[in-house]
């Protein structure tokens, strides 16, 4: 079994390139003969220095030999630090119990490198100091846990792809075998007709032939049943791999949202502080932190949205929506963006025959339109304009049109516009983005029974349009209000009677964030507990006005703790809010069904949190 015969190399090459882009680590996939099938992202410090100098190249060869030898000995994976100072890792690719190739990643550090030691090495082998140290700075630093997670995930995906390729090859061979059987059966039918003509003188021979053909047909049916079983197994394997991918993305989302909660939370407190307001320079710096954190949060959300769409688990709540109210909110939010080059966003132009309501998921349609308007702002020319229009679409729909007068899109890139992770060359500019926004937009529009398209001309600009079905239902969902300013919310929250808030959280940084937030509210006091069990006792003893409860706690989880709080007469009346980095839709649904009044996601939106807390504290006792 050869790896190159069962592995879709082009698909794996793209996967490795995206893997390198996300992690910074290089990749290589080799078969057992040493042939390189895939290679991405190799670091300059290896390709320009270590592997071209005789003195350091021997060390590279020693690292390759050591890694290969460890895999031959049956180890699940091996991590090796070469004598040139970089870390490499390798893991075998095993398909149906057979070792068919190896996956390599490396050229990274587990901790910040000793620049002085590498400078000495550069001088030892005659490398130019500046070039060598510049290459050193581009080498990523990854934790051992992250490397282990990357190796396990990538090997799982590689083996799954290889197994599917092997299954497809076996299905093809089964098809060829079935075709040969059909040809044989056709020839036998001809023979049977000839035998019928000789029935009178060859009756016994004919009976034997009939029995033989019956056995052949039974064997063919048995082969067909096995073929169907193999198809079922292949489908189950693909579904299992898809669930594994979703679980991995959900776990990574949780791990990334937890530190982001501290970054964005403290930044919001600094930006909106009443007791010690920042000066303009400090506020600018804090806003840059918030801008970077929000961009990272949008990357996480977009990757999760894409994964949910590809897995077929994207949930939609389709209902009638007021057309003009939605457009007004999109316009206000678009103008709130930080624009490039003094871009002007004009008011919506609405045709007379536009339907007053459309049928769509309110949040998803707003997300679609904001993605198109923000792209029109980001990719415009300096001093450009953005025109928004609503008009009657085809087949009783409403068409939303977003037009910019930017540089336009070259014809050779039109086919790539809706491809995921393809930014059409914008990745070399200072404009932030992931390359999945339009992919998600297209799939969301189609999931709402809509259409999306574009028109563009180089040097003249680009127009994107979206059509969604019109609605005749008189009941329409109201638009969401634009968020309050954090300073105003803090002042309202600080103006009430003394209140007590209990926060159950095991992460010290998140707890400190809540302490700092509550410290800005002079009439609020904060109590805390590190576990659900302790939180239940504190709630019964102190009778807080509001309980904020993390879902992922050591020991008893937050949903279980909520059940005990509701069952205790001393705490059943206290409103409870969930605050968690776990944004899996099924977990959120379980939490709300269990009795959480709100389920808030980390990173914490301080404006929304304070409004909810003030609302809870303003309610009369149950």
N, C-alpha and C positions, 0 to 999 in steps of 0.2 A: 504494500500500500504506500504510494508516494503522496507527500503532502501537496505537491503542485497539481496533482490530478484531481484532488477533492476540494481544494481551497479556492474560493473566488478571490484571486489576488487583488484585482482592481478595487473590489469593495473593501477588502481588508486594508489596502493602502490608504483609502480615504478615512477609514476608521482610525488608523494609526496617526494620520496627520491631525485629525481632530483631537486624539488622545494627547499628542505632543503639544498642540495649541493650548489645551486646557491645563496640562500638568507641568509643561516645560521639560519633561523627560524625553529622551530619545527612545526610539524603538527599532527593533529588527526582528524579522521572522526568517528562520533558516530551516532547510530540511536537513536530514541526517547526513547528506553528502557534503554539507557546508555551503550549498547554494543559497544566496540571499534572495528571498522572495519579496520582502518588504523592508524598507529602511526609511526612517524619517528623523529630521531634526538633529542630526549629529552636530556636536559642539565643535566650534573652531579650535578650542584648546587641544582637541584630539586630532582633528583632521589636518590642521595647519602646523601643529607642533609635535605632539607625542608620537603620532604614527608615521611621521616623515623623517624623524631623526633616528639613526641607528641605536643610539644609547637609550632612548625612551621607547622606541618601537619594540625592543625586546621585552620590555615590561608589559606592553599591551598584549603581545603574543602570549606571555606568561599568564595574564589575566584571562584571555580567551580559553587557553588550555585548561586552566584550573576550573573555570565555570563549566566547560563541556564535560570534563572528567567527573565532576560532582553529579551532573545530570545522568551520566551513564551508570553511576552507582545507585540510582534509584531515589535520590533525594527529591522531595517535592519541589524545592526551589533552593537557590543558593545566592547569597549576597557576598560580594568580594570587593575589597578595597585594593586597587592596584598600587604598585609602588610609585606610580606617578602622582597618587594622591586622590584620585576620583573613585567613586563607588559605582560598581556595575552589579546587575542582578539578572538572573535567568531562571526560567521555569520550563519544564517539558510540556509539549503539546501531545496529549494522549487521546486517541480516538479508539473507542471500543477495546480498551486495554492494551493498545499497541502504541509505542512511542514513535511518533511520525515526524517530529520536528521540535524546535526550541524557540521560545519567545525571549528576547533580550530587551532590557531597558537599562539605562544607566547614565553615566557621565553627569552625576549629580553629587551633592554632599549631604550628609546627615546633619551637619552643623556648619556654621560659618567657617570658611577656610582660613588658615594662617597665611596671610598675604606675605609676611616676611619669609616664610619657608618656601613659598612658590617663587618669590623673587630670587631666592638663593638658587633654586632649581633652574630658573631661567638663565641665570649667569653661568651655572655649571655646564649647561649644554649649548650656550651661545645664542639663546633666543633674545630677540629684541624686547627690552623690559616693558615698554609702553604697550606694545601689541599683545604680549603674553598676558599682562595683568588685565588688559581690556577684555581679552577672551575669558580670563578667569571670572570676571564680574558677571559674565553672561551665563555662567553655570548655575542652575537652580539649586536651592537648598530644600530638601524634602525630609519630613519625619519618617522614621522607620515604620510607624503604623500606617502612614499614608502610602508608602511604597508597598507594604504588604497588601493593603486594600486594592491598590492599582493592579498588582500582579494577579491577585485572585480574580478580580473582575475581568481583566483583559483575557486571562486564560480561559475563564468560563465562556466568554463571548466567542473566542477563537475556536475552542473545541465545539461549541454549538454550531458555528458556521461550517466547520469541517464535517461534523456529523450530518448536517443537512445536505452538504454537497455529496457526501458518500451515499446518503439515502436517495438523492436524486439520481446518482449514477446507477444504483441498484434498481430503481424504478425503470430507468431507461432500458437496462438489460432485460428486466422482466417483460417490458413491452415488446422488445425484439423477440424474445422467446415466445410470447403469445402470438405475435405475427407469424412466426414460423409454424406454430401449432395450427393457426387458421389456414395457412397455405396447405399444410398436410391434410387438414380436414376437407378442404376444397378438392384436393386430388382424390381423396378417398370417396367423396360423393360421386365423382366421375366413375371411379372404379365400381361403386355400388350400382350405378345405372347400368353399367356394362354387365354386372353380375345378374341384375334383374332380367336382362334380355336372355341370359343363359340359365334361367331359373330351372327349367325342366331337367337339364342335364348336370346342374351343379348346385342342387338344393342344399346339400349338407355343407358344402364350402361356403355358401352364402350365409348360413346361420352362424358359422364361426366368425365370418368377417363382421357380422352385425354385433356380436358380442365384443369383438376387439375394438370396434369403433365406440361402443358404449363405455368401455374402460377408458379410452382416450378422452372422451368428453368429460367423464367424471374427474380425471386428473386435471383437465383444463379448468374445470370449475373450482377444484381445490386450490389450484395456483391463483385463480382470480380472488378467492377468499383471503389467501395469504397476502396478496397484493393490497387488498382493502385494509387488512390489519396493519400492514406496514405504513399505509397512508395515515391511519388513525394514530399510530405511535408517533409518526413524524409531526402531526399536528399537535399532539400533546406535548412533545418536546419543545416545539416552537412557543406554545402557550406558557410552558414552565419558564423558558428563558425570558419571555416578555414580563412575567411576574417578577423574576429575579431582577430585571432591569428597573422595574417600577419600585421595588423595595430598596434597591441601591440608591436611586435618585431621591426617594423619600428620606432615607437615612442621611444622605449628604445634605439635603435641604435643612434637616434639623440641625446638623452639626454646624452649618454655615450661619443659620439664623441666630443661634445662641450668641456667638461673639458679635454679630451685627446688632443685636439688641443693645449691647453695652455701647457700641460705637455711636449708633444713631440716637440712642436714648440720652446719653450724656451730652452729645452735641446739641440736641433739642433743648435740654435744660439750660446749657450755656447761652444759646441763642435767645431764649425767652426769659432769662432770669430777671426777676424784679428787684430782689434785694441787692444784687451786685451786677448791674447791666454792663455789657461789654462795650468797649470803644469800637469805632468803625473798623480799624485794622483787625482787631480780635474777632469781630463778628464776621468779617470777610473770610478769615481763616477757618472759623467754625463752619461757615456755610460751604466752604470747599470740602471739608470733611463730610458734611451731610450730602453734598452732591455726589462724592465718590461712593459713600455708603449706599445711597439710593440707587446709583447705577449698578452696583454689585447686587443689590436686592432685585432689581429688574432683570438682571441676567439669570438669577436663580429662578424667578417666577417664569421667565420665558422658556427656560430649558424644561421646567416641570410641565408647563402648558403643552409644549411640543410632545413630551413623553406621554402625557395623558391622551392627547389627540391620536398619536400613533398606536396607543394601546386600546383605543376605543372606549375609554372610560370618562371622556369629557361630558359632564352633566350640564344641561341647558334648562333654563326656566323661561319658556317662550310665552309671551303675554302681550297684550296691546300696549303700545308706548306712544306718548304724545310726541309727535315729530318735532315741533318747534321748541318744546321745552328741552328735548335732548340736544338739539342743535345749539341752543343758547348756552347750555352747560359746556359742550365741547368747545365752543368759541372762547368762553371765559377761561377754561383750563389751558387752552392753547396759548392764549395771550399771556398766561402766567408763566409759561416756559421762559427760560433764559434763551433769548434769540441770538442768532449769529448774524453779524454784519447788518444790524438795524433792519431786520426783515419786518415788513408791514403785513399784518393779517387783517384782511377786509371782513366786513360783516357778511353773513349768509345772504345770498340772493335766492329768493324762494319764488318759484313759478306759481301762477294762480291755480293751476290744476293739481298741485301736490296734495296727496291725501293727508288728513290731519293726524292719522295714526298709522303705525306699522306694527307687524307681528315679529317679535324677535326677543332674545334674551337681553334685558336692559344693560347689565354690566358688560356683557361680551360685545354688544353693538357699540357701546361707548368706547370700549377698548379698541375696537377696530377703527373707528373714526379718529380717535386720538393718535393712534399709530400712524395713520395716513397724514394727519395735519402736522404732527411733530416731525415726520420725515420731510414734509414740504418745507418746514422751517430750517431743519438741520442741513439739508442738502441744497439749499438755495444759494444764489449768488449774493455778494455783499450789496445791501440796499435793495434786495429783491422784494417781491410781493407774493402773497398767497391769497387766492380767490376761492371762496367756498360757495357752493350752489346746491340747491335741492330742486329736482324736477321729476316729472312723471317718467317712470321707467317702463320697460316692456312687460306685457302680461299682467297689468294691474299691480305694479310694484312702485316703490319710491327709489329714485336714484340719487345718492349723495356723491357730489363731485368735488375733488380737491385738486387745484391747479397751482403750480409754481412756475416762475420764469427763470429757473436755474439752468444748469448746463445741459440737461437732457441725458438720455441713456443711449449709447451707441447701438446700432442694430444687432451687432454680433453678440450683445449681452442680453437681448430680450428674452431668450429662452432660459436664462439663468435667474431671472428676477425673483421667482417664487421658490428657488432651491434653498434648502436650509444651510446655514453657515456660509453663505456666499454673499459677500458685501460688494461685489462688482468693482473691486479695486479701492473702495473707501477705507479698507483696513490700513492703508499706508498713510492716511490723513489723521488729523487730530480729532475727527468727529467720532464720538463714542457710539458703539453699537455691537450687536452680536451676530447679525446676519440671519436671524430666525424670525424677526418681527413680521415680515411679509408672508412667510410660510405659515405662521400661526394665523395671521389675518385671513388668508385665503381659506384655510381649512375651517375656521370659525364661521366665516360667511357661508360656505357651502353646507355646514352643519345646520345653519338656520334657513336652509332652502333658498339661499341667495346666490348672487353672482358677483364676481369682481373682475375688473379689466383695467387697461391703461392705454394711453396714447402718449407718444413722446417724440420730440424732434431735437436733434443735437443743436445746442446753441439757442433754442427757443423755449425749452421748459418741458414739464411732464404733467400729465393729468391722470390721476387714479380715480376710478368710480366704483361704487358699491351699490348693488340693487338688493333690496329685501322686500318681502311681500307687504302690501298695504293691508290695513285692518279696518273692518267696518264695525268692530266692537266698540260701543260707546264708553266702556270702562277702560281707562288707560292708566298704566303705572306712572306715578309722579316721579319727577326728576329728583336726584339727590341734591341736597344743598351743598354749596362750596364750603370747604372746611373753614372754621374760625381761625383767626390769628391766635397763636399759642399764648401770647401775652394777655390777650383779652380773656381767654379761657382761664388762665391762672388768676386773673383779678376776680372773675366771677366765683371761682372755686374758693378763693381766699376770703370771700365776703360773708360766708355763712356762719352758722353756729359751730361750736367745737364738735369735731367728728373723730371717730376712731376707725382706722383701717388695719386689717390683719392681712399680711402677705405671707403665704406658705411657699417657700422657694429654697432649693438646696444649693443653688449656684451663688457664691458670695458676691460676684460682680453684679449679677442681676439684682441681688438684695441691696447692694450699695446704691445702684441706680435708683431704686424705689425710695431709699432713704433721702437721697439728694432731691428727688422730685417732691416728696412730701415736705421736705424742709423749706420749700418755696411757698408752702401753704401754712400760714401761721395758726390757723384754727383747726389743723389736722394733726393727729398723732398717729404714729405707726408702731404696730407690734409685728413680730415675725416669728416664724417657726421653720426649721429645716426639713421636717418630715410631715406627712399627712397625719400620722398618729399624734404628734405633738401639736399640730395645728388644731385638731379637733378639741383637745384639752384646753388650749388657749382660748378658742372661740367660746367654749362653754363657760370659762371662768371670767372673761373680760367683756363679753357681749359686744363685739365691734359692730359698727354700722354697715360695713361692707367687708367681704372676704374676697381676696384675690388669690386664686389657687392655680399653681402649676399642674399640668397634667402628668408629665413624666417625672415622678418622684421616686426616691429609693423606698423599697418596701411597698406599702399601699399606694396605688396610683391615684391621681386626682379625681377620676370618675368614681372610683370606689369610695374615696373620702367624701365626695358630695352625697352619696347615698346615705352614709352614716350621719352627716350633718342634717339631712332632711328627715331622717328617722328619729332624731333626738329632739324632744319638745323644747329644750333650751336653746337650740340653734336652728330649728327648722324655719324660723321667720327671717333669718339673716340672708340678704341677697348675696349670691356667690357669682363671681366672674372668673372665667377661665382665661389664663394667659400662658401661651405655650408656643414653642418653636415647631411643634408637630402640626402641620397644616394639611395632613391627609384628609380628603373630604369625608371618608368613612368615620374617622376619629371625631371630626367636628360634628358630624351628624349624631354620633353616639352621645357626645357631650351635651348638645342642646336637648336631645331627647331625655337625657338623664336629669336635666333641670338647671343647667347653667343659664343665667339670664343673657349673658353674652359670651362669645368665644373669640377672644382677641389673639392675634398672631404676633409673635416676635419676628422682626424688630418692632418694638412698641411704638405706636403712633400716639404721642403724648396728647395731641389735641383731642382725638377720639376718646382716649382713656379718661381724661379729665371730665369731658362732657358726660360720659357714662357714670363716673363716680359721683359727680354732682347730682345727676338725675336720681341715682340710687339713694343718695343721702337725703334728697328732698321728698322722697315718698313717705307717706304716713306709716306708722308701725302696722304690721299685719295683725 
